[in-house]
């Protein structure tokens, strides 16, 4: 049975002090809970807050995640952060290919692949994001779009490494919009992704890889989504910015 995984993506929210306060509250709320046996928990603050938050979550069930990474260790890449820098801070998970970098900043499938390969090489866990726009869903090409993104991200990735990854299915039309894929809609795409992994790597790997749902998941709708057989967790945006709502999702998981 796959262990659930809930990761909060704080995006460009919270100052360093606010991030430290939220992380402190979350660690305190998780203290004494038997979460670690049933669910992996992660939070992805801004780069500026990573170092501060790393000290707060150290030794707790809450693991540190980063919102992106570059595929080179160093060089003339203004504004970028390397994987070895993140590793030195104690980062466990790295979010790659999120729909916002894809749609707003020109992130490509090829770049997501290079980042995935690099993150794996450094021993961290990539959370590979895939998902379709509203126009693509209405055009009945969801599987074509998601399939292309998955295949591209895993180009050159061995079965052994693929088994270490996490995939986040994030329908672009449901991110930050308040719209959520129905339980059945989410399950259908998650099942498709797992079938694709089986085709690419075989049953053993396909059954190990965890597939999160991302797209306006909150405490109120988490239980229905998380009880679907191929939904293994959530990549949480807005609902991760308050302890009570994030904790509600963790408890549902």
N, C-alpha and C positions, 0 to 999 in steps of 0.2 A: 504494500500500500504506500502510495506516494505521500510524503509529509507536506502539508500545506505550507505555503510561503506568502507572507503579506509584507509588502515593501511600500513605504510612504515616499513619494516623490514630491519634495517640497518646492520644486521648480524655483522661480526667482521670487521667493517669498522669505520673509523673516531676516532681520539683521543678525549679526553674530550673537548679540546679547539675547535677542528673542529666540534664536535657534537653541542656544544653551539652556534657556529656561524651559522650552518645550521638550528638549531631550531629557532634562532632569526630571520633569514631571512624568514623562513616559516611562523612564527607568523605574521611578518610584512606584508607578501604577502596576508595573509588571513584577515587582518584587514579591516573592512569596507565591506567585501564581505558577501553575504547572504548565505554562505555555510551551516551554522549550521542548517538552516531550512530544507535542502535537503540531506545533507550527513554528517555522522560522520567521523571524521578524527583522526587518531592516528599515533604515531611514536614510534618505538622500538629501541632505541640506545643500546649500550653495557651496561652491568651492571655498569661499571666504570663511565659512563656519566649520569646515571639515575637521580642522585640527582641534578646535575647541570642543566640538561634539565628540570627537574620538576619545578624548579623556573622560568624558561623562559616561559613555556607553561601555567603556572597557570593563570586562568582567561580568557584564549583564547579558541577558538573553537578546538584547537589541544589538544588531550588527550594523556596521557603517556601510553605506552605499554612496557611489558617486554618480552624477547625472550624465557623464560622458567621459571620454578619454581620447587621446590621440594615439596613433599607431607607431610613432617614433619616440625614442627615449629622450631626445633633446634635439635642438636645432632652431632654425629661424621660422618658428610657427607661432607668431604673436597671438596671444590670448588663449592658447591651448594648454592642456595639462596632460602630462605623460602618465602611463600606467605605473611606472616605477615610482613616481612621486606619490601616487595614490596608495600604492602598496606600502610605502614607508610610513604612511599615516595610519595604517591598519584597516584600510578599506577591504571589504569582503566582496561586495557586488558592484558591478558597473553597468549602468543602463545605457544601451546602445540602440541607435536607430529609432528613437522616439519620434512620433509623428510631428511634433513641433519643430525639431531640427530638420526633419525631412521636408515639411511644407513651407517653413518660414526661412530656413537658412541653407537650402540646397543640399542637404545630406543625401548621398547616393547609396544605392545598394552596394556598390564596389567599396565605398569607404566603410560601410557597416561591416563588411566582410573583413577588411584589413584590421579594423578595431577588434572584432571578435577573435581573430587569430592571435592578436597581440595580447589581449586580456587573458586568454587561455594559456599562452606561453609564460605569462608571469604568475600563473597559479591563482588568479582571481576568477570570479564567476560572472560571466556576461549574462545580462538580462536583455535578450534580443527582442526588440519591439517590432511588431508587424500589424498591419491593419489597412482597411479600405476606407475611402471617402464615401460620402453619401451618394454622389453621382455614380461611383463604381458599384455600390450596393444596389442602387436602383437600376443599374445596367446589367444586373445579374452576373457580374464578373468578380465577385468577392473571392472565390476560390482561386481564380486565375491570378489576381493581384497578390493575395497572401502567399500563394504557392511560389510565385516568382521571388518574393521577398525572402521567404525561408530558404529556398534553394541557393539564392545568391549569398545570403549571410553565412551559410555553412559550406561554401565552396572551399575545398581543400582541408576541411576539418575532419579529423579521424573519428571513427565511432567511439573510441575511448574518450576523446575530448568532448564530442557531442553530448555524451551522457552526463557531463558535468554542467551543462548549460541550463538556463531557464529561458523560456519564451513567454513574452507577454503579448497576447492578442488585444489590440486596442483599436476598435472601430473609431476612425477619426471623427465621425459624426456624433460620437457619444462622449468625446473628451471635453470637459468643461462646459458642456451645453445643457447639462441636466437630463439629457436623454440617455437612456441606458438600453443596451441590447436586452431583449427578453431572455429568460433562462434558456429557452429552446434555441434562440438565435445564437447565443454564446456557445452553448453546447455543440451546436452543429459545426461551427467553425473550429472549435477546439478538437472535435473528433476528426475533422478533415486534416488538421495539422498533425495530429498523432498518426493518422494513416499515412501522411506524407513522410513522416520520420521513419515509419516502418518500411516504407518503400525505399528510403534512402539508406537506412542503417540496420534494418531488421527489427524484430519484435522486442528483443531484450532492451535495446536503447530506447525505442519508442515508449516502452512502459515505464522507463526510469525518468525521462525528461519531464519536468514540471512545466505546465502551461498556465500562466496567470491570465486573469481577465482584467483589463483596464478600461475605464470609460464610465465615469460617474458612479462607481461602486461606493455605497455608503452603508452604514449600519442597518438601515431599513430594508435594503434589498440584498445584502450580502448573503444571507442564509440560503435564499433560493438559488443564487448563482453558484455558491460554493458546494451545494449538494449535487450538482451535476457531475456525472462520472469522469468527465475529462477536464473539469475546471479545478485547478490545483492551488488557487490562491488569487491574490489581487495585487495589481500595481496601482496604488491609491494616490490621487492628486489632492483635491481640496479637502476631502474628509480626513486626510492625515495631518492637517494643520491644527487640529484640536484633539487633545488627549482623549476626551470622552468618545468622540465619533470614531477615532482610529481604534481605540480599545474595543469598541463595539464590534468592529469588523474582525479584529483578532479573536475575540470570543466566539464569533460565528464560525470562524475557521477551526 
